[in-house]
Amino acid sequence: MKPILRTLLSVFLMASTLVGCGLPAATPTEDPANIVNTAVAGTQQAQALAQATVNSSALTAIPATPTPGPTVEYVTLTEEELAALIDQAVTEAIAATENTSTAVYTATTDDSVTSEEVVYVYDYYYYADYYVEYAEDLVAEYYTLYADLATEMITELNAIETELNQMNETLSSIDSSLQEINSTLQQGAATTQEAIAQLETAAQSAQTNAQELQTQAQDMISVLQADQQGRVDAISNIQPNNIPTDKISALQSAFTFIDTANIAMSDNKLSRDELMSIAQLGANAQVGFQSFGGAGGPNGLDLSQFSEKFNEITTQFARGQIPQARGGVTQFEGSLGNRPTPGDGPNLPGGGPGLPGGGPGGLPGPGG
């Protein structure tokens, strides 16, 4: 467009010079070719002005600077909530990167770039750079919490991370091109066509990366759901392998389940091995509570009323609902009362086999 305007300006200056030199005025009958040329020039000028108006409007459409939200303790989120944050950040990164590419095309559409246009593109670039980095940070947090648990989801996030890295590289290329152009402008020189071409190439790569990331990430939530369901199915197939033989051992098995769960959560991470161990202990204890429930149990409890707690807590672990599972374990432990001591027998506290304090075979002990 600028070459067109320069041509029109040159024609105007030439005409003014000719008139000023006293050349004869044109005859009243104008050449039809001149009429056509004038019409074409007028159309080109109108198009140039219209495009300039479009560019001016675009230059005012600056994105709002992203404002970081409050600090989030990711261990307080469920796996699904953390995945939703990743999905949202990836969506924002895609949109911001595509907008950055569009901003580059808007700035270079007239085959030149001004200092104002460099600033304009940078407004979009910073927005995209922020969300790409934010998405990468969230993926890293997911790895920390679920790398040893979520097999399918980790594979999905590895692919998404690869696309984010590529997008980051192309955004860096845009940044480098903008810096080169800005340095040239600061020296008072015009931007070279080579520099503009490099900027446009980087923008095209960024746009391609954004589209590839969108394709890769579109099924992330469904992958998460399938992964979680696979874990639930795995623990549901576990069969008891060490069934309690009385009410005391049933209660002891519940505290073993609780202790194992607390140890697993102590590092704010959960592995698949830990999940399966918790599920196995829960399956054993659940059978004990079902078999030896009823009134008059240890601590005066009806153990049967708690039999579903094991499955409930284990399922929460399998679905990555760690905060809920943590709260459920604490509440369950409080509901069970005092722990049985090692000397507690099957019938009375402190009693051995048969009669209280009795020796082998139920005979009185020494001095009896």
Sequence and secondary structure as in RCSB ss.txt:
>XXXX:A:sequence
MKPILRTLLSVFLMASTLVGCGLPAATPTEDPANIVNTAVAGTQQAQALAQATVNSSALTAIPATPTPGPTVEYV
TLTEEELAALIDQAVTEAIAATENTSTAVYTATTDDSVTSEEVVYVYDYYYYADYYVEYAEDLVAEYYTLYADLA
TEMITELNAIETELNQMNETLSSIDSSLQEINSTLQQGAATTQEAIAQLETAAQSAQTNAQELQTQAQDMISVLQ
ADQQGRVDAISNIQPNNIPTDKISALQSAFTFIDTANIAMSDNKLSRDELMSIAQLGANAQVGFQSFGGAGGPNG
LDLSQFSEKFNEITTQFARGQIPQARGGVTQFEGSLGNRPTPGDGPNLPGGGPGLPGGGPGGLPGPGG
>XXXX:A:secstr
 HHHHHHHHHHHHHHHHHHHTT     SS  HHHHHHHHHHHHHHHHHHHHHHHHHHHHT             GG
GS HHHHHHHHHHHHHHHHHHHHHHHHHHHHHHTTS   HHHHHHHHHHHHHHHHHHHHHHHHHHHHHHHHTTT 
HHHHHHHHHHHHHHHHHHHHHHHHHHHHHHHHHHHHTT    HHHHHHHHHHHHHHHHHHHHHHHHHTTHHHHHH
HHHHHHHHHHHT   SS   SHHHHHHHHHHHHHHHHHHHTTT   HHHHHHHHHHHHHHHHHHHHS STT GGG
  GGGGTTHHHHHHHHHHTT HHHHHHHHHHHHHHT S   TT  SSSTT  SSSTT  GGG   TT 
